[in-house]
Amino acid sequence: MKPSPVLIRKYGNRRLYDSSNSKYVNLDDIAAFIREGKEVKVVDAKTGRDLTRVTLTQIITEDAKEKPTGLPLELLRQLVVASDEARQEFVMWYLKSAFDTYQKVKEGVQSRLGEVQSTLLSPVDTMKKFLAPASPRPRTESEPELEALRKRVAELETRLKKGERGKRRKSAKALRMRA
C-alpha cells in the first residue's frame, strides 16, 4: 500500500505549512522530503488548487540560482518556446523518459559497484572460495586403471629403496675391506 503524501498547504503570504507534521516548512524541507522518497502534495490553502508542479519548479529554479549546474540554457529556451500544449506535452514526455532511463542506469551501476565493493571488502571470503576444494569428481572408467598404476609405482619405489639400501651396505663392506 502506498503511503499517503505529505500534504503541504500554501498560504497567501507564501508560507508553507506541513499538515502531516503540523509545522511550517520551506522549499529546502520539501526538497528533502522528495529526496527521501516521500510523495509531496502542495495545495493552495484557500482554494485547494494543486500547486505541486509550480512548487517543484520553484525548487528547481531556486536550486539553479545557487549552482550553475542547473538545466542547460538551450533546454530552458525550448521549454519557453514550447508554449502550445502539444509541444509542451512532448517535451515533458521526453524529459520523463530521459530521467527514467538515467535512474535505471544509475541503479544498475550502483548494483554492480555494490557487488565489486563487497568482493573487495571481503578478500578472506574470496580466498576461501578460491582455495576451497572442488566438489568431488564423479568416478570415471579410467579410475580403476589409475589406482592400479599408483599401486605399481608404490611397489617400484619400495623396491628401489630396498635396492639402494643393499648397494649402500655392499659399498660400506667394500670400503672396510680395503682399509
N, C-alpha and C positions, 0 to 999 in steps of 0.2 A: 504494500500500500504506500502510495506517495505521500510524504509529509506535507502538511498544509503550508502554503507560502507565508513568508514573513510579511505581514501587512503593514505598510508604511502609509501614513496619511500626510499629505502635503497641505499646509495651511497657506492662506493668502499672504502672510508675512514671510513666506518662503521657508518656514521651519518644517522640518520633517519629524514626524512622531511615529515611533515603532509601537504599534498597538499590541503586538505579541509580547513585548518585554516591558511595556509601559514606561518608555523613556524617549527623550529626544535624541536623534541621531544626525549625522552629517553624511555627505556623499562618500567620504572615506569608509565610514561604517557600512554603508550599503555595498560598496565595492568589496569589502572584507567578507560580508555575508555571501556574496556571489562566488568569491574565490574559495570559500569553504564548501561550496556546493549547495548552498541553500537557495531555494526559489524565493524571489522577492517580487512583491506586487505593490506598486505605488499608485495611490488613488487621490484625487482631489477631495479634501475634507468636506467641502460644501456640496459639490455636485456628484461625487462618486465616480467621476470620469477616470478611466485608466490612464495614468501618466508614466507608466513603467518605461515605455520606449523613450520618451522625452528625457526621463531621469537618467537612464543608462547612457543615452547620447551625451548628456551633460557630464556624466562621469568620464566618458572617453575624452571629451574636449578639455575638461579640467586637467586630466592626466597628460594630455598632449601639450598643455601650456608648460608644465614642469619638465617634461622630457621631449627633446626634439625628435624622438623616435616614433612619433605617432603615425597616423595613416599618411601615406605619400600624398603630396600636393596634387598630383595628377588625378589620383583616385577621388580626392575631395572635389576637385573641379568637375569630374564626370558625374559625381553624385548631385551636384548643383544643377548641371545641365540636364540630368535625367529627371526633370520635374514632372513629366507626364507619367501616369500610373503604370503603363505597360513597361516602359524602360526602367522605372524605379523597381518594379517587381523583379525584372530580370537581374538587375544589379544586386538586389538583396538575395535572390536565389543563388547567384554566382558567389557572393561573399559567404553565404552559409555553407555552400558546398566546399569552398576553399578552406574554411575553418574546420569543417568536419574532417576533411582529408588530413589537414595539419594535425588534428587531435589524434587520428588513427595512427599516423606515422610517429608522432611523439610517444604514444603509448607503446607501440612496437619497439621503438628504440629503448625506452625505459625498461621494458621487459627484458630485452637482450642484455642491457647493461646490468640489470639485477642478476641475471644468470652468470655473467662474467665476474661480477663483484663477488658473488657467493663462492665461485670457484677460486678466486684469488684470495679470499679471506679464509678459506679452509684448505690450505695446502696439505695438512695432515690427512684429511679425508681423501683428497685427490691421490696422494701417495698410497694410501691403503687400497684404494680401488685399483691403482696401477700395479701394486705388488701382490694383490690377493691372488691366491692360486686359482687357476682356471677351473671351471667346473669339470668334473671327471669326464674323460672322453669315453665314448662307448667302445666296447671291445670290438676289434676288427678281426678279420680272418687271419691276419698275419701275427696276431698277438701270441699264439702258441709257439710259432716259429721263433719269435723274438725271445721268448722265455728260454727256449732250448739253446739258442745262441748265447744267451747270458750265462747259462749253466756251463756250457762248453768253455767259454772264456774264463770263468772262475776256476774250472778244473785245470786249464792250461797254466793259469797264473800260479796255482798251487804247485804244479809240477816244476815250473821254472824256479820257484822259491826253494823247493827241495833240492833241485839240481845245483843251484848257486851255493847252498849250504855244503853240499857234498864237495864241490870244487874248492871251497874255502878250506875245508878240513884237509883235503889232499894237498893243497898248496902249503898249508901250515906244516904238515908232516914232512913234505919235501924240504922245507926250509930248515926244520930241525935236524934232518938227516945230514944236510950239507954242513951244518955247524959243528 
